[in-house]
Every structure is written in C-alpha cells, then in structure tokens.
Amino acid sequence: MTTGLSYFLMLSDAVIITDKNHRIMDINPSYEEITGYRREMIIGHQAGILKSGLTPKNTYDQMKKELTNNQAWSGVFINRKQNKDLWHSNITITPIELDGESYYIGIFRDLGDISEGIYVSETRKSKIQNEILRVLALSCEIRDPEIENHLFRVQQLTASLLREYNEAHHSKLSDDYIQHVINASIMHDIGKSGIPEGILYKPGKLTFYERNIIETHPLIGVDILNKISHELNDDLFRQELDISKSIVEFHHEKWDGSGYPHRLKGNEIPFEAQVVSLVDVYDALTSRRAYKEAWPEEKVLDYLIEQKGSSFNPDLVDIFVAMIRKSK
C-alpha cells in the first residue's frame, strides 16, 4: 500500500480503498469491525461485494456520473454485513491520483450510530409516503363509499402503465420517479371535496353553471395541497407533494388544448398528469357508480382510441390499450 494512501486507513470511520476498476485494495480496522469482513476475505474483490440490492438504482447512477467526471460523491447505501444484516451508511467516495495511478477512497458513516433523529430507509420512506397520501386522499373524499376502490385501481393502473411505458421506451423513467407518481396518483381528485354533492353526484347532464363549478376542483385541490405542504415543510414529502400538485392541477387538461383549468396542450401537460388522466377516465367509465352505469370494457377501449390526439397522448393510449387487452 502506497504511504500516501495508508494515512486514510488511520481514520476512525470505516474506510475502503479501491483501484480505478473498483477492486478492493485495503480496508481499515473500523471497516472490519462494522461489516464483519476481514481484510484477507475481501481484498481483491469488487467493491460491490456488500451490495444488498436495496439501494435505489438512481443512487448508483448518480455515483457513477460524479466519479466518471472525477468528482467526489456522497450518498446513502443500504449494504449487507458479512452476517447478512443490513447496514445503512452514508458514504463519501473521493477520486485520488497518486504516482500516476487512480484510486477511490470510500469513507463510511454508520447511520445506526446517529444519536439524534431517525434514519428512514428508502423502502420504509416510500411506504410512509404512500400511506399518508392515501389517508389524506380518503379524508378529502369520504362522502363517496366507492372512492377507496377507485383510488386503489387508479394507483394500480398508473403503476402498470408507467412500467409498460418504460419497457416500450427502454427505461426512460427512473424507478424513483415512477414510485413518486404511483404514490401521488391517489390524490388526483381531492379538490372534489369542495364541490357540492348535488353537483358532484348528479345523474345526467350538468348545466353550464354546474359545469363551471365542477371545473374548479383542480384549483381547489392545489389549494388544499399548498396548505398541507406549508404545514409539513418536510423533505420526506416535498417531492411527492410537488408531483401530487401537478397531477391534481393538470389531469383534466387535454392533448388538443380543450381541457381545463389552463387549456394546456400536448407536452405542456406534465407527463404524470397525462398518465393519471388516461387511467382515471378508463376506471371511471368501466366502473358502476350510484349516478351512472359501467360501460363495457371494449367500448371504453374504443373510446380511448377515438380520443388519441384529442383528449390523450397517442403514445400512452397505444401502450395502455395493448396492456389492457394483453391482461385479458
């Protein structure tokens, strides 16, 4: 080990040193103590020996991008110790060039040793976000006994459509973004809590006046979310609430610009709102409600195809209709 590198092994934090190909060259006693791996067990192995499969792909992508640009990177890893226990740690990886050779110095801080606050893993964080958003959505729409099933189906369809879209477009969307949209989709109609029941559940055609009232519900919903966001002011929910606002405000916009409340057109409409708009209409039309009968599924699919380029993104319609027909 080069003398210049050996000084890093004297740090009290866990330290790992790899070559430019991420092959382990040395570790320090703190690393051995925390992970249970002895030097002789892992020297010469790839640094990924500790991977658990639970660290989000996006974390590795960001790390590779920074290191490729010869920049230091910091983030949170969920690794496994030698005894298979999970190890949550914050790591800083710094590229070092010494005597014409390139190395990476990884310094770990065990998040289990933090004395104040609580570290929340990505999996638990997502579950907390989803459950709290679900409760918020149901509390705003408690007047309708069927709403919980509708919201659950919208979430499931949103998840399926986003994954089918990713397959068709070779993983264009990140896993984190997909999960944020799935969690946020349940909030899409919270603004209807501000609409009188006589209008909201009226069978038959709405009057011009009633239509104007019901078209205010996206803006009512955004106002509700702004109040929630202001009160929470927490990074744990910021991204979910931002995407929720986008879905709530824009999921009644139409591809040709004839929707509401802002008459946005095409890709002016945020992608997450385009997705939820499509699955929301599909589920609404295929479901029986107190004020309407369900349409036959093929009739609904034919309607969605007719609305390509007018109400909906044509690409999403093609992927969604193929997905539904394949599932049947």
Secondary structure, DSSP 8 states (H G I E B T S, - for coil): --HHHHGGGGSSSEEEEEETT-BEEEE-HHHHHHH---HHHHTTSBGGGGB-S-S-HHHHHHHHHHHHTT--EEEEEEEE-TTS-EEEEEEEEEEEEETTEEEEEEEEEEGGG-SSS----HHHHHHHHHHHHHHHHHHHSTT-TTHHHHHHHHHHHHHHHHHHHHHHTTS-S-HHHHHHHHHHHTTTTGGGGGS-HHHHT--S---HHHHHHHTTHHHHHHHHHHHHHHHH--HHHHHHHHHHHHHHHHTT--TTS--SSS---GGGS-HHHHHHHHHHHHHHHHS-BTTB----HHHHHHHHHHTBTTTB-HHHHHHHHHHHHHH-
